[in-house]
């Protein structure tokens, strides 16, 4: 098990025990001597907790450090959430559906879940409420999906990585896979789907696409894995991602 998975399990177990004991974060903070801010990080799977602080937390929850860690490890899902990332045309939906069938888990599109939560199409969300509202709803929707604790293949919106809090949450609690491709591949895939919007009234569209890729590549590169899908069919790309996940599971 990776350190990230163990911290995520510790966060889940801490939330459960605090709920069973009906402690507020403030009460747990007072009992443990740990700050409420740090406890929020621990419960989110982000707290790089020391042995001393682990002992304080366990004592406040009425258990031992060993039991807390053992429970955290045993609760880790056999197959975590696999989140696919990349700009439009990366193949997240097409490859994601094929990968989900291979893994025998549900396929979920985050943007679609956001639309259902808002009761509006994405274009309407942006037009009526703006990007800040969309990003907040995106993070809330992602947190809800992750808290369900079920293995899924999740296709994420291309701009999610630009929202640092949401991107951090996803990196901690899911296996992230960047579907990398050349600009020409992104372009051709969108056009092959019958969408001519990249070219409509926008002669600089390819230049803009290259600029967007350059600006986001350092963020996408923070993913757990990168799979180059250039020149690959959707089936071949799904097979490549499955192989990467299998090798990763063997190392845990």
DOGUMAR-301337 format. One record per residue (C-alpha): y, z, x; residue in one letter. Coordinates in steps of 0.2 Angstrom, whole numbers, plus 5000, padded with zeros to 4 digits. Layout:
<sites>
YZXA ...
</sites>
This chain:
<sites>
500050005000X 501749965006X 503150095009X 504150004995X 502650014983X 502450204987X 504250244984X 504250154967X 502650254962X 503550414968X 505050364957X 503950334942X 502950504944X 504550594947X 505350524930X 503750574921X 503650754927X 505450784924X 505250714906X 503650824904X 504650984909X 506150924899X 507350934914X 508950844915X 509450764932X 510750904934X 509351044931X 508150954943X 509650944955X 509951134954X 508151184955X 507751074970X 509451084979X 509450894980X 511050804974X 510950714957X 511450554965X 509950564977X 508750604963X 509350444954X 508950344970X 507250424971X 506850394952X 507350214955X 506150194970X 507650184982X 507650354990X 506950355007X 506450535005X 506150655020X 504650775021X 505750925018X 506550845003X 504950794996X 504350974997X 505951034988X 505650904975X 503850944972X 504151134971X 505551104958X 504350994948X 502951124949X 501751024960X 501350994979X 502050854990X 500250794992X 499950794973X 501550704970X 501150574983X 499350554977X 499950524959X 501250404965X 499950304975X 498650304961X 499950244948X 500350084957X 499849934947X 498449824955X 499549674953X 501449704953X 502749604945X 502949434954X 504749374953X 505149194957X 506849154964X 507849004968X 509248894962X 509048774947X 507648644951X 506648764962X 505248754949X 505248934944X 504748894926X 503548754930X 502748844945X 502849014936X 501848954921X 500448884932X 500449034943X 500349154928X 498849064922X 497949074939X 498349264939X 497949284921X 499549374917X 500949344905X 502449224911X 504149294907X 505849204909X 507249334912X 508649224905X 507649204889X 507449394888X 509349414890X 509649294877X 508549384865X 509349554869X 511049474866X 510549374851X 511549234859X 511149084870X 511649094889X 513148974886X 513749084872X 513549244882X 514649174896X 515949094884X 516149244873X 515849394885X 516049324902X 514949344918X 515149534920X 514349564903X 512949444907X 512549524923X 512549704915X 511349644902X 510349554915X 510149714925X 509749814909X 508449684903X 507649684921X 507449874922X 506649874905X 505349744910X 504949834926X 504850004917X 503449924906X 502349934921X 501349784917X 500949644929X 501949484925X 502549324933X 504449334931X 505649184933X 507349244938X 509049164935X 509649074951X 511249184952X 510349354951X 510349374970X 512249384969X 512249544959X 511849664973X 511249814962X 510049704952X 509449614967X 509149784976X 508149844960X 507049684960X 506649694978X 506149874977X 505049854962X 504349684963X 503549554975X 504949434976X 504549244981X 505849124985X 505348944980X 506248854994X 506648674993X 507848545000X 509348494990X 508648324986X 507148404979X 508148524968X 509148374962X 507748254958X 506748384949X 508148424937X 508448234934X 506648204931X 506648334917X 507948214909X 509448324912X 510848214918X 512148344918X 512148364937X 512948194939X 514048194923X 515848174927X 515548264944X 515448144958X 515448294971X 513848374962X 512748354977X 514048424989X 514248574977X 512348594977X 512248594996X 513648724996X 512748834984X 511148834993X 512048875009X 512949025002X 511349094993X 510049055007X 510349225016X 510049315000X 508549224995X 507849245012X 507749435009X 506349404997X 504649475001X 503949295003X 504649125005X 503648975000X 504248795004X 503948684989X 504748524995X 503648384992X 502348494983X 501748464965X 501948604953X 500048644954X 500048634973X 501548754974X 500748874962X 499248874973X 500248904988X 501149054980X 499449124975X 498749114993X 500349204999X 500049344986X 498149354991X 498549375009X 499849505005X 498649604994X 497349605008X 498649695019X 499049835007X 
</sites>
